[in-house]
Amino acid sequence: MPNQLFHSYQLTEIERQRMDLDGHLAYPGLLTQEAQGDLTEALVHIHSLDKVEGHEPNRFAAEYNPYLESLINHPQMLELVHQVLGDNIRYDHCVTLNRPGGNGGIYWHSHSYSEGDPRLGFIRIFFYVNGFEVDDGGLKVVPGSHLFRDVSIHAASDSEFENGWMQNKQHPITGQPLVIETLSVPAGTVILMWTHAAHGVTARQADSDTRWTVVYAYRNPGKTSRARWISQAYEDQKRSDPNSGLKDLISLY
């Protein structure tokens, strides 16, 4: 029996509707204390690795750490994914997003998947092991931006984003003007996000410790995924092993 990953929770219909309206959903402190410890150890390990055979281990993290790999098909992980995406799912990638003190954060952007067919979903599940503050490696979002399914979103600053892509745009459902929200979350927080949601990250303060973070991505199969970081050797191994728990999750289609 796998160790418990999450504390008890319930993804209610109201929460699901909120995710579809905003583009993201946060569960503060959802990770158990044991999972936080195991994740920190695993992320420290990935952070210590150099490039291997042309790969960046942070982009193929589950292939380089058995604990991170074990979470791909952890029963609680799959239950959460199925609640959002339904029965037919595929694992897409596992990427570490560790940000040491002084890290500059990241510009505004969104991600692609099946722009022409909104029936195919793609979610990222962020594990913020030690949390973050608004102005210290904080996640920034724009509720409703995912509904535009626009993969061209790119801005170097909040002002550039507000005076560019966001200007005069309204939430497609509520009709309210789009606004930037900067989040702050405690240790052990899990955030679900639709792939087309606009997001960025504030700089990490110079005297802060490392923000330990990993993201797992899953999708409904049917289209090619540009974000799918799975080495061919790893895929072949898991698909050919009849005892692999990833056999039915790892293919593209």
Buried (B, 14 or more C-beta within 10 A) or exposed (E): EEEBBBBEEEBEEEBBEBBBBBBBBBBBBBBBEEBBEBBBEBBEBBBEBEEEEEBBBBBBBBBBBEBBBBBBBBEBBBEBBEEBBEEEBBBBBBBBBBBEBEBEBBBBBBBBBBEEEEEBBBBBBBBBBBBBBBEBBBBBBBBBBBBBBBBEBBBEEBEBBBEBBBEEBEBEEEEEEBEBEBBBBEBBBBBBBBBBBBBBBBBBBEEBEBBBBBBBBBBBBBBEBEBBBBBEEBBEBBBEEEEBBBBEBBBBE
